[in-house]
Amino acid sequence: MKQCKKTQHTGRIHSIDSFATQDGPGIRFLLFMQGCIARCLYCQNPDTWELNTGFRMSANEVFKMINRCTPYMKASKGGITISGGEPLLQMDFITELFRLCKKESIHTAIDTSAFYDDRDKKSLRKLISLTDLFILDIKAGCEALHKKITARDMDEVLRFLNILESEKKPYWLRYVLVPGLNDSKEAIVSLKRILAWLKYCEKFEFLPYHTLGVHKWKYMKLKYPLHGIAPASPQQIKKARLMLKK
Ligand code: SF4
């Protein structure tokens, strides 16, 4: 008799918030994955970088927790959002979890910076088909600035955007505005050039740079690279929005 083999992927998880309101529509079950390779200058979660730590949970275990939250999630037209760290480094686990979610018609979202292993193309397409919404954090509009902000190439982000566009997948874009780093006219114009060719981007927003995570750098005995830069003010955000509109 043929035996049916069931794979159980476990995820490396950093933390869980069962009542989040900023990471997709409605009230979200928010899962922070452990592990990131981007090293962004303004990262507020450096404690998610380490690849081999975090606590392990199977997709079934996480799904059981999500199920307990479905009444208020569904009433608010919310769902589950996977954030991090970089979620796309753990595609197999998320794919398995989203399969379970889709069976219960739970809205699925991924908050990513699009830094993943390009050899995982097939897995990525599978995951995209199970994801209702991507929230993509774009660090810069040009390669030079991107290189300054993160350890990764901008090509990786453009490649991911191309895939979302070719799959006609709706997504939101976010740009953390850091005064004196990526808020110049040139920086905003290069961002505008990218936004101009995007068809399936449903929403774009500037997120004001803040310093709430700086204590984590100190705790981890890491030198904070943006020391002395003040959080972005509402006026600076407004100015960037105007430059983008012009
Ligand atoms: S991609 Fe996100 S988690 Fe990773 S270093 Fe950048 S800001 Fe931090």
Boltz pocket constraint, residues with backbone or C-beta under 6 A from the ligand:
constraints:
  - pocket:
      binder: B
      contacts: [[A, 36], [A, 37], [A, 38], [A, 39], [A, 40], [A, 42], [A, 43], [A, 44], [A, 45], [A, 46], [A, 48], [A, 84], [A, 85], [A, 86], [A, 113]]
      max_distance: 6.0
